Amino acid sequence: NAGVTQTPKFQVLKTGQSMTLQCAQDMNHEYMSWYRQDPGMGLRLIHYSVGAGITDQGEVPNGYNVSRSTTEDFPLRLLSAAPSQTSVYFCASSYRDSSFNEQFFGPGTRLTVL
Amino acid sequence: KNQVEQSPQSLIILEGKNCTLQCNYTVSPFSNLRWYKQDTGRGPVSLTIMTFSENTKSNGRYTATLDADTKQSSLHITASQLSDSASYICVVSARGNNRLAFGKGNQVVVIP
């Protein structure tokens, strides 16, 4: 099993550009989520999905969109990048809900917005 | 206000020595608490999970404790190795809630 994979590993954008961060898992997990990690702060939940076709907002959803058309994939879209979105982004997955089941994290995408 | 506070923020220890990391939380009603290890440039990996009825749980040289009455947990690293250099993140879950409360992490640096 590859576990949770994320692409790209690094990305530099200019303000106003759009892009999609890719996330895939091969563990047949129902629950998937996106977090951002900034220096001096804990991981913050952006969006999450409890299954294909179902998504919901997390703690910091503004400026980000998600969709879940398959169990395996959960892409994160930045429609118009801003410098405040410079961060490291982690995708995670778990069986059913994340409150009890271990979350498996991807290797992260380091995004810089100029 | 952050519901999970970790201390110390960072520490440097000599290889072979022990150290203890602290996690205090206010999450209620409590369901479980996990400790994750995050190596530099990698995603977090779960070390252990503590539920309400558990006081101590070990995973190799890592031992976690939980005092649900005082809402405190600790992670003890025994005979530290260079590979223990990482950030250790305390994550608390509330019963009936799918949201997790993350601490900011304890940054541990082990030097030879």
Interface residues (C-beta under 8 A of the other chain):
Chain A: V4 G40 M41 G42 L43 R44 L45 Y48 V50 G58 E59 F90 A92 D97 S98 S99 F100 E102 Q103 F105 G106 P107 G108
Chain B: N2 V4 S31 N32 R34 G41 R42 G43 P44 V45 S46 I49 I89 S93 A94 R95 N97 N98 R99 L100 F102 G103 K104 G105
